[in-house]
Amino acid sequence: MIQSDVKLDTLGYFCPMPIIMTSKKIKELLAGQVLEVISDDEGIKKDMPAWCQTTGHEMVGMEEDANGAKRVYKAFVKKSSG
């Protein structure tokens, strides 16, 4: 299990909102802190790594939980120092 410093709940939001929310939230973090983005949008599996590649932040990992019929994704992003 990956440890995060801050959690961002984007449940119920769909592309591109989780990425937009992540972009705003990560600005509040210090370099090296890890943001956990919780989403039920499967698109986050492709969108978050792509966003990290574009912005230079580090994709630390992705977890997937089957919560009944609903899947929940947790993306972990480490803020870059740049």
C-alpha positions as CSV (number, residue, x, y, z in Angstrom):
1,M,0.0,0.0,0.0
2,I,1.3,3.4,-1.0
3,Q,1.4,6.2,1.6
4,S,0.1,9.6,0.6
5,D,0.4,13.0,2.2
6,V,-2.9,14.4,0.8
7,K,-6.0,12.8,-0.6
8,L,-8.2,14.2,-3.4
9,D,-11.7,12.8,-3.8
10,T,-12.9,13.0,-7.5
11,L,-15.6,10.4,-7.2
12,G,-18.5,11.1,-9.5
13,Y,-16.4,13.3,-11.8
14,F,-15.4,12.2,-15.3
15,C,-12.7,13.1,-17.7
16,P,-11.2,15.7,-17.8
17,M,-12.4,16.9,-14.3
18,P,-10.2,14.5,-12.2
19,I,-7.1,15.7,-14.0
20,I,-8.1,19.4,-13.7
21,M,-8.7,18.9,-10.0
22,T,-5.4,17.1,-9.6
23,S,-3.6,20.0,-11.4
24,K,-5.1,22.5,-9.0
25,K,-4.5,20.5,-5.9
26,I,-0.9,19.5,-6.6
27,K,0.1,23.2,-6.6
28,E,-0.8,23.3,-2.9
29,L,1.7,20.5,-2.1
30,L,5.4,20.7,-1.4
31,A,8.0,19.0,-3.7
32,G,8.2,15.3,-2.8
33,Q,4.8,15.1,-1.3
34,V,2.4,12.4,-2.6
35,L,-1.1,13.2,-3.7
36,E,-3.6,10.3,-3.7
37,V,-6.4,10.9,-6.3
38,I,-9.5,8.8,-5.7
39,S,-11.7,8.3,-8.8
40,D,-14.4,6.1,-10.2
41,D,-13.6,7.1,-13.8
42,E,-11.7,4.3,-15.5
43,G,-10.2,6.9,-17.9
44,I,-7.8,7.9,-15.0
45,K,-5.8,4.7,-15.7
46,K,-4.6,6.3,-19.0
47,D,-5.1,10.0,-18.2
48,M,-3.0,10.3,-15.0
49,P,0.2,8.7,-16.4
50,A,-0.1,10.9,-19.5
51,W,-0.6,14.0,-17.4
52,C,2.4,13.1,-15.2
53,Q,4.5,12.7,-18.3
54,T,3.5,16.1,-19.6
55,T,3.9,17.9,-16.3
56,G,7.0,16.2,-14.9
57,H,5.3,14.9,-11.8
58,E,6.0,11.3,-10.9
59,M,3.4,8.6,-11.1
60,V,4.1,6.5,-8.0
61,G,1.4,3.9,-8.5
62,M,-2.2,3.0,-9.2
63,E,-4.5,0.9,-7.1
64,E,-7.8,-0.6,-8.1
65,D,-10.5,-1.6,-5.7
66,A,-13.7,-3.4,-6.6
67,N,-16.2,-1.8,-4.2
68,G,-19.3,-3.9,-5.0
69,A,-20.3,-3.2,-8.6
70,K,-18.3,0.0,-8.6
71,R,-14.6,0.2,-9.3
72,V,-12.5,2.8,-7.5
73,Y,-9.1,3.8,-8.7
74,K,-6.4,5.4,-6.6
75,A,-3.6,7.2,-8.4
76,F,-0.6,8.3,-6.5
77,V,1.4,11.3,-7.8
78,K,4.6,12.7,-6.3
79,K,5.1,16.4,-6.8
80,S,8.2,17.2,-8.7
81,S,10.7,19.7,-7.5
82,G,10.7,21.6,-10.8
